[in-house]
């Protein structure tokens, strides 16, 4: 039986913010600063390179017991021995992904509305990625989810809700009292010159909310 992950500070990778640093280096610093889960998001790598990077990150994170989630690609997740996969509304349906990966792996599903959230829960999702909560340069075409819709979602679902999209040390305090159990951060960690310190600050802010 799989253990329940800590979703509180959820790092989503983006190599465009590395500026000459390695992904492994930035991820290690983020985990040292308090990131509790890492999602490897790669839109431009070949399948072979994506697999190699996923396997390297999995080996790096394993001693710290920080789960590795693969964005979109259940095949890469299974091949690399990662802990789970996250899918969006336009990817393979969540129910089909659950059937493919089995009950022992983590399944995250993006949801923008209450209807999508309830369907994801029925389909076997372990957690939801709710958003985008704010306009974000990392996903410029993402539709924005209102705070009202977020509260409707957290009031009805029985699985953790992780907010994503424009989440940073300035916007995170706005989620106090919304019922979330985690925040997914991209640029405020990946783009910081000190990812460890950035993660420490965000972790403290998240602890005030939980």
Helices and strands as residue ranges (DSSP letters): E 9-12, G 15-17, H 23-32, E 37-40, H 47-62, E 67-71, H 74-80, E 84-87, H 94-101, E 106-111, H 114-122, E 127-130, G 137-139, H 147-156, E 160-163, G 172-175, E 182-185, H 187-190, H 195-209
